[in-house]
Amino acid sequence: MDIIDWAQLSAADQEKALERPAQSSQAQVQATVQEIIAAVRERGDAALREYAHKLDHCPDDELQLSAEQISAACERLEPELKAAIDAAYANIYKFHAAQKPCLVSIETVPGIVCHTATHPIEKVGLYVPGGSAPLVSTALMLGIPAQIAGCEEVVLTSPYPLSDAIIYAAHKCGISKIFKLGGAHAVAALAYGTESVPKAHKIFGPGNQYVTMAKRLVSDDPQGAAIDMPAGPSEVLVIADKDADPDFVAADLLSQAEHGPDSQVILVSDSAELLQKAEQAVQQQLNVLPRKDIAAQSLAKSRLIKASSLEECIVISNSYAPEHLIVQIANPQAIVKKLRNAGSIFLGAYTCEAMGDYASGTNHTLPTYGYAKTASALGTDDFRRRYTISCATPDGLRAIGETVERLAAAESLEAHRRAVSLRLEKIGR
């Protein structure tokens, strides 16, 4: 990776330097995904089986795991991994259970009482990436808040071959409907339903650019499903100063680069020496990784950026709006309030992002592609819907009736005005 001097770039070149690698192929991805969605909507399970064979290399036609298969997978899982999943479950559950809804009940004027209330989303679909990197942690990150929120029907899909660890994590979260489906066809099945896969009201979970595109398309369709957020290929931005440990920095960059060839990692520093040392450490550590070929493809699309100051590092980070933001500087707490756009922030040399991925308690389902400027990290509230309740007494109606009448008249909505006027005529102004 070459070092980019931010000050030497034009505004257009700065914008290009922070471009996500998948953006250039969006048109092709959208066309492919639209074709897959149409096939699933038209042919249901038959299309799912074709895509499962072709894309997931699933050897059989069974889409759903049976209760016996789930039980057998849980029995096969080695005790040490079970214990690790149990420990992570406890921490994630503790953090997410503490996320209580903020309920309000207030009398805005005498006789008018307004409330907020929540209800779990009844039917949710959880997408867990699998294949070469089965993300058992994602099963926990999605399954636990759904369990805490009390969603009535929870369906989990993950590409073949499903790991025993994912199945055990899902089972621990109380999920019994597990399907061997990945990619855009899994999202389509969850959004529209098939003979086997129940339709979900909302779909959760990260994935590659095809999964992200499928989620976007079904969320735009009134007959589709809502989604948690735009969560696609993983990304990290590290802010480091001259005193940062280059080995730690390199390890954090590689931990995201190994996710997939379309992942992106960025290191921003006001120290040219740190950038050089970190680049050398990346190359040394890369050579010992089992997924070094995948990580190398990601690194080819990644960036080392030399900033003129720590303040400029903050500006660059806020502009990029990373999914993960790691801050390895002498006093990270001093700049937290200035870090406005990030899915999740990790402060200090010993707070590696991998902790949040697995077991610290925070959720690792986060907005990517710069959506961290407007979207938030996944939480328990995402599995609930909030609504409002109003109640007026006759005195309450009298108190605001004239206000409503005038505003309705100003908008030329006579039926709105009359809904108030007729009541006031009967009860007396």
C-alpha positions as CSV (number, residue, x, y, z in Angstrom):
1,M,0.0,0.0,0.0
2,D,1.3,3.4,-1.0
3,I,1.2,6.3,1.4
4,I,-1.1,9.2,0.3
5,D,-0.3,12.7,1.4
6,W,-3.7,14.2,2.0
7,A,-2.5,17.8,1.7
8,Q,-1.3,17.1,-1.9
9,L,-4.7,15.9,-3.1
10,S,-7.3,18.1,-4.7
11,A,-10.8,18.0,-3.3
12,A,-11.9,15.6,-6.0
13,D,-8.9,13.3,-5.4
14,Q,-9.6,13.3,-1.7
15,E,-13.1,12.2,-2.4
16,K,-11.9,9.5,-4.7
17,A,-9.3,8.3,-2.1
18,L,-12.2,7.5,0.3
19,E,-14.4,5.7,-2.3
20,R,-15.5,2.2,-1.4
21,P,-14.2,-0.4,-3.8
22,A,-17.6,-2.0,-4.6
23,Q,-19.2,1.3,-5.8
24,S,-17.8,1.0,-9.3
25,S,-19.7,-2.3,-9.9
26,Q,-23.1,-1.4,-8.5
27,A,-24.9,-1.4,-11.8
28,Q,-23.8,-5.0,-12.6
29,V,-24.6,-6.1,-9.0
30,Q,-28.1,-4.5,-9.1
31,A,-28.9,-6.3,-12.4
32,T,-27.8,-9.6,-11.1
33,V,-29.7,-9.2,-7.8
34,Q,-32.9,-8.1,-9.6
35,E,-32.9,-11.2,-11.7
36,I,-32.5,-13.4,-8.5
37,I,-35.3,-11.6,-6.7
38,A,-37.6,-12.0,-9.6
39,A,-36.9,-15.7,-9.9
40,V,-37.5,-16.3,-6.2
41,R,-40.8,-14.4,-6.3
42,E,-41.9,-16.3,-9.4
43,R,-40.8,-19.8,-8.6
44,G,-40.3,-19.9,-4.8
45,D,-38.6,-23.0,-3.4
46,A,-37.7,-24.3,-6.8
47,A,-35.6,-21.2,-7.5
48,L,-34.1,-21.3,-4.0
49,R,-32.9,-24.9,-4.6
50,E,-31.3,-23.9,-8.0
51,Y,-29.4,-21.0,-6.4
52,A,-28.4,-23.1,-3.4
53,H,-26.9,-25.7,-5.7
54,K,-25.3,-23.2,-8.1
55,L,-24.1,-20.5,-5.7
56,D,-23.8,-22.2,-2.3
57,H,-22.8,-25.6,-3.7
58,C,-25.4,-27.3,-1.5
59,P,-25.6,-31.0,-2.5
60,D,-29.2,-31.7,-1.4
61,D,-32.6,-30.2,-1.9
62,E,-33.5,-29.8,1.7
63,L,-33.7,-26.1,2.5
64,Q,-34.5,-26.2,6.2
65,L,-32.7,-28.0,9.1
66,S,-34.8,-30.5,11.0
67,A,-35.1,-30.5,14.8
68,E,-33.0,-33.7,14.7
69,Q,-30.2,-32.0,12.6
70,I,-30.2,-29.0,15.0
71,S,-29.9,-31.3,18.0
72,A,-27.1,-33.4,16.4
73,A,-25.1,-30.2,15.5
74,C,-25.4,-29.0,19.1
75,E,-24.2,-32.4,20.3
76,R,-21.2,-32.5,17.9
77,L,-19.8,-29.1,18.9
78,E,-16.7,-29.3,21.0
79,P,-17.1,-28.3,24.6
80,E,-14.4,-25.5,24.5
81,L,-16.2,-23.7,21.6
82,K,-19.6,-24.2,23.4
83,A,-18.1,-22.5,26.5
84,A,-16.8,-19.6,24.4
85,I,-20.2,-19.1,22.7
86,D,-21.8,-19.3,26.2
87,A,-19.5,-16.6,27.5
88,A,-20.0,-14.3,24.6
89,Y,-23.8,-14.9,24.8
90,A,-23.7,-13.8,28.5
91,N,-21.9,-10.5,27.7
92,I,-23.9,-9.6,24.6
93,Y,-27.2,-10.5,26.4
94,K,-26.2,-8.3,29.4
95,F,-25.5,-5.2,27.2
96,H,-28.6,-5.6,25.1
97,A,-31.0,-6.4,27.9
98,A,-30.0,-3.1,29.5
99,Q,-31.3,-1.3,26.4
100,K,-34.8,-0.6,27.7
101,P,-37.2,1.4,25.6
102,C,-37.6,5.0,26.6
103,L,-41.3,5.4,27.3
104,V,-43.0,8.7,27.7
105,S,-46.4,9.7,29.2
106,I,-47.1,13.4,29.4
107,E,-50.1,15.7,29.6
108,T,-49.2,18.4,27.0
109,V,-52.2,20.6,28.0
110,P,-54.8,19.9,30.6
111,G,-57.0,17.0,29.3
112,I,-54.6,15.9,26.5
113,V,-52.4,12.9,27.4
114,C,-49.8,11.5,25.0
115,H,-47.9,8.2,25.4
116,T,-45.2,6.3,23.6
117,A,-45.4,2.5,23.6
118,T,-43.4,-0.4,22.0
119,H,-44.2,-3.8,20.7
120,P,-41.8,-6.5,19.3
121,I,-41.7,-6.9,15.6
122,E,-43.6,-10.1,15.1
123,K,-41.7,-11.7,12.2
124,V,-38.0,-11.1,11.7
125,G,-35.4,-12.7,9.3
126,L,-31.8,-13.0,10.4
127,Y,-29.1,-13.3,7.7
128,V,-25.8,-14.8,9.0
129,P,-22.9,-14.9,6.5
130,G,-21.3,-18.3,6.2
131,G,-19.3,-20.2,3.6
132,S,-15.5,-19.7,4.0
133,A,-16.0,-17.6,7.1
134,P,-19.0,-18.9,9.1
135,L,-19.9,-15.9,11.4
136,V,-21.1,-17.6,14.5
137,S,-20.8,-14.2,16.3
138,T,-23.4,-12.7,13.9
139,A,-25.9,-15.4,15.0
140,L,-25.5,-14.1,18.5
141,M,-25.5,-10.4,17.6
142,L,-28.8,-10.9,15.8
143,G,-30.4,-13.6,17.8
144,I,-29.9,-12.2,21.2
145,P,-31.7,-8.8,20.7
146,A,-34.5,-10.6,18.9
147,Q,-34.8,-12.9,21.8
148,I,-34.8,-10.1,24.4
149,A,-37.3,-8.0,22.3
150,G,-39.7,-11.0,22.2
151,C,-40.2,-11.4,18.5
152,E,-42.7,-14.1,17.9
153,E,-41.3,-15.7,14.7
154,V,-37.5,-15.6,14.1
155,V,-36.1,-17.2,10.9
156,L,-32.3,-17.6,10.4
157,T,-30.7,-18.2,7.0
158,S,-27.0,-18.9,6.4
159,P,-25.2,-20.4,3.4
160,Y,-24.3,-24.0,3.1
161,P,-22.4,-25.6,4.8
162,L,-23.9,-24.3,8.1
163,S,-21.4,-24.7,10.8
164,D,-22.3,-26.5,14.0
165,A,-21.3,-23.4,15.9
166,I,-23.9,-21.2,14.1
167,I,-26.6,-23.8,14.7
168,Y,-25.7,-24.0,18.4
169,A,-25.7,-20.2,18.7
170,A,-29.1,-20.0,17.0
171,H,-30.5,-22.7,19.2
172,K,-29.2,-20.9,22.3
173,C,-31.1,-17.8,21.1
174,G,-34.3,-19.9,20.9
175,I,-34.3,-20.1,17.0
176,S,-35.7,-23.3,15.6
177,K,-36.3,-22.2,11.9
178,I,-32.9,-22.4,10.3
179,F,-32.4,-22.5,6.5
180,K,-29.4,-23.4,4.4
181,L,-29.6,-20.3,2.2
182,G,-27.2,-17.5,1.5
183,G,-26.8,-14.5,-0.8
184,A,-29.4,-12.5,-2.5
185,H,-31.8,-15.4,-2.9
186,A,-31.9,-15.8,0.9
187,V,-32.9,-12.1,1.3
188,A,-35.5,-12.5,-1.4
189,A,-37.0,-15.5,0.4
190,L,-37.2,-13.7,3.7
191,A,-38.7,-10.6,2.1
192,Y,-41.4,-12.3,0.0
193,G,-41.8,-15.8,1.5
194,T,-41.8,-19.1,-0.3
195,E,-43.5,-22.4,0.3
196,S,-40.9,-23.2,3.0
197,V,-39.5,-19.8,4.1
198,P,-41.9,-17.6,6.1
199,K,-42.1,-14.0,5.0
200,A,-40.4,-11.6,7.5
201,H,-41.5,-8.1,8.3
202,K,-37.9,-7.0,8.8
203,I,-34.6,-8.4,7.7
204,F,-31.4,-8.1,9.8
205,G,-27.7,-9.0,9.1
206,P,-24.6,-8.0,7.2
207,G,-23.4,-9.5,3.9
208,N,-21.4,-8.9,0.8
209,Q,-22.4,-6.4,-1.9
210,Y,-25.0,-8.8,-3.4
211,V,-26.7,-9.2,0.0
212,T,-26.6,-5.4,0.6
213,M,-28.1,-4.7,-2.8
214,A,-30.8,-7.3,-2.2
215,K,-31.7,-5.8,1.1
216,R,-31.9,-2.3,-0.4
217,L,-34.1,-3.5,-3.3
218,V,-36.6,-5.4,-1.1
219,S,-36.8,-2.5,1.3
220,D,-37.8,-0.2,-1.5
221,D,-40.7,-2.5,-2.5
222,P,-43.9,-2.0,-0.5
223,Q,-44.5,-5.8,-0.9
224,G,-40.9,-6.6,0.4
225,A,-39.6,-6.1,3.9
226,A,-38.0,-3.4,6.0
227,I,-34.2,-3.8,6.8
228,D,-32.0,-3.0,9.7
229,M,-29.5,-0.9,7.8
230,P,-27.2,-0.9,4.8
231,A,-24.6,-3.3,6.1
232,G,-22.2,-4.6,3.4
233,P,-18.5,-5.5,3.1
234,S,-16.6,-4.9,6.3
235,E,-14.4,-1.8,6.7
236,V,-12.2,-0.2,9.4
237,L,-10.5,3.2,9.7
238,V,-7.6,3.5,12.2
239,I,-6.5,6.8,13.6
240,A,-2.9,6.5,15.0
241,D,-0.3,8.9,16.3
242,K,3.5,8.6,16.4
243,D,3.4,6.6,19.7
244,A,1.0,3.9,18.4
245,D,2.2,0.4,18.3
246,P,2.6,-0.5,14.6
247,D,2.1,-4.2,15.3
248,F,-1.3,-3.5,16.9
249,V,-2.3,-1.2,14.1
250,A,-1.4,-3.8,11.5
251,A,-3.2,-6.5,13.3
252,D,-6.4,-4.4,13.4
253,L,-6.2,-3.6,9.7
254,L,-5.7,-7.2,8.8
255,S,-8.6,-8.3,11.1
256,Q,-11.0,-6.5,8.7
257,A,-9.1,-7.2,5.5
258,E,-9.4,-10.9,5.9
259,H,-13.2,-10.7,5.9
260,G,-13.4,-10.6,2.1
261,P,-11.8,-9.2,-1.1
262,D,-14.3,-6.3,-1.2
263,S,-13.5,-5.2,2.4
264,Q,-11.6,-2.0,2.9
265,V,-9.1,-0.8,5.5
266,I,-7.7,2.7,6.0
267,L,-5.0,4.0,8.3
268,V,-4.8,7.7,8.9
269,S,-1.9,9.3,10.8
270,D,-0.1,12.5,11.2
271,S,3.2,10.5,11.5
272,A,4.9,9.3,8.3
273,E,7.1,7.1,10.4
274,L,4.2,5.3,11.9
275,L,2.6,4.8,8.5
276,Q,5.8,3.2,7.2
277,K,6.2,0.9,10.2
278,A,2.6,-0.1,10.1
279,E,2.8,-0.9,6.4
280,Q,5.9,-3.1,7.1
281,A,4.1,-4.8,9.9
282,V,1.1,-5.5,7.7
283,Q,3.3,-7.3,5.2
284,Q,5.0,-9.4,7.9
285,Q,1.7,-10.4,9.5
286,L,0.0,-11.0,6.2
287,N,2.3,-13.8,5.3
288,V,1.3,-16.0,8.3
289,L,-2.5,-15.6,7.7
290,P,-4.4,-18.6,6.4
291,R,-6.7,-16.1,4.5
292,K,-3.7,-14.0,3.2
293,D,-4.9,-14.2,-0.4
294,I,-8.3,-12.7,0.5
295,A,-6.7,-10.1,2.8
296,A,-4.2,-9.2,0.0
297,Q,-7.1,-8.4,-2.4
298,S,-8.6,-6.2,0.2
299,L,-5.3,-4.4,0.9
300,A,-5.0,-3.6,-2.8
301,K,-8.1,-1.4,-2.4
302,S,-7.1,0.1,0.9
303,R,-5.3,3.3,1.9
304,L,-2.5,4.7,4.1
305,I,-3.1,8.4,4.5
306,K,-0.7,11.0,5.8
307,A,-2.5,13.8,7.5
308,S,-1.0,17.1,8.6
309,S,-2.5,17.0,12.1
310,L,-4.6,15.0,14.4
311,E,-7.5,17.4,13.6
312,E,-7.2,16.5,10.0
313,C,-7.3,12.8,10.9
314,I,-10.6,13.5,12.5
315,V,-11.9,15.4,9.5
316,I,-10.9,12.5,7.2
317,S,-12.6,9.9,9.5
318,N,-15.8,11.9,9.7
319,S,-15.9,12.2,6.0
320,Y,-15.4,8.5,5.4
321,A,-17.8,7.5,8.2
322,P,-16.3,4.0,8.8
323,E,-18.2,1.0,10.1
324,H,-15.4,0.5,12.7
325,L,-13.2,3.3,14.0
326,I,-10.2,2.5,16.0
327,V,-8.3,5.3,17.9
328,Q,-4.8,4.5,18.9
329,I,-3.5,7.8,20.2
330,A,-2.0,9.0,23.5
331,N,-5.3,10.4,24.8
332,P,-8.2,8.9,22.8
333,Q,-10.9,10.2,25.2
334,A,-9.9,13.7,24.4
335,I,-11.3,13.5,20.8
336,V,-14.3,11.2,21.3
337,K,-16.9,14.0,21.0
338,K,-15.4,15.1,17.7
339,L,-15.8,11.7,16.2
340,R,-19.3,12.1,14.8
341,N,-19.6,9.5,12.1
342,A,-18.8,5.9,12.9
343,G,-20.7,2.7,13.4
344,S,-18.7,1.6,16.5
345,I,-15.6,3.3,18.1
346,F,-12.8,1.5,19.9
347,L,-10.6,3.6,22.1
348,G,-7.0,2.9,23.1
349,A,-4.2,0.4,22.2
350,Y,-5.8,-2.5,24.0
351,T,-9.4,-2.1,22.7
352,C,-9.0,-4.1,19.5
353,E,-12.1,-4.2,17.2
354,A,-12.1,-8.0,17.4
355,M,-13.4,-7.7,21.0
356,G,-16.5,-6.0,19.8
357,D,-16.9,-8.6,17.0
358,Y,-17.2,-11.4,19.5
359,A,-17.6,-10.9,23.2
360,S,-17.3,-7.5,24.8
361,G,-21.1,-7.0,24.6
362,T,-21.6,-4.3,21.8
363,N,-23.2,-5.3,18.6
364,H,-21.1,-5.8,15.5
365,T,-23.9,-5.3,13.0
366,L,-23.0,-1.8,11.8
367,P,-23.7,0.6,8.9
368,T,-21.1,0.6,6.1
369,Y,-20.6,2.5,2.8
370,G,-20.6,5.8,4.7
371,Y,-24.1,5.2,6.1
372,A,-22.7,5.7,9.6
373,K,-23.5,9.4,9.0
374,T,-27.2,8.7,9.4
375,A,-27.6,5.0,10.6
376,S,-26.8,3.5,14.0
377,A,-25.3,0.4,15.4
378,L,-27.8,-2.4,15.8
379,G,-29.5,-2.6,19.2
380,T,-32.5,-4.2,20.9
381,D,-34.8,-1.3,19.9
382,D,-34.3,-2.2,16.2
383,F,-36.4,-5.4,17.0
384,R,-39.2,-3.3,18.5
385,R,-41.6,-0.9,16.8
386,R,-42.5,2.3,18.6
387,Y,-45.9,3.9,18.4
388,T,-47.9,6.7,20.1
389,I,-51.1,6.8,22.0
390,S,-53.3,9.9,22.6
391,C,-56.3,10.5,24.8
392,A,-58.4,13.6,25.1
393,T,-61.1,14.7,27.5
394,P,-63.8,17.2,26.5
395,D,-61.8,19.9,28.2
396,G,-58.7,18.8,26.4
397,L,-60.5,19.1,23.0
398,R,-61.7,22.5,24.0
399,A,-58.1,23.5,24.9
400,I,-56.6,22.8,21.5
401,G,-59.7,22.7,19.3
402,E,-59.4,26.3,17.9
403,T,-55.7,25.8,17.3
404,V,-56.4,22.7,15.2
405,E,-59.2,24.4,13.3
406,R,-57.1,27.3,12.3
407,L,-54.2,25.2,11.2
408,A,-56.5,22.8,9.2
409,A,-58.1,25.8,7.5
410,A,-54.6,27.2,6.6
411,E,-53.9,24.0,4.9
412,S,-57.3,24.0,3.1
413,L,-58.2,20.6,4.7
414,E,-61.8,21.2,5.5
415,A,-62.6,17.6,6.6
416,H,-59.8,17.9,9.2
417,R,-61.3,21.2,10.5
418,R,-64.8,19.7,10.7
419,A,-63.6,16.7,12.7
420,V,-62.9,19.1,15.5
421,S,-65.7,21.6,14.9
422,L,-68.5,18.9,14.9
423,R,-67.3,17.7,18.3
424,L,-67.0,21.2,19.8
425,E,-70.5,22.0,18.6
426,K,-71.9,19.0,20.4
427,I,-70.0,19.5,23.7
428,G,-70.0,23.3,23.6
429,R,-67.0,25.4,23.1
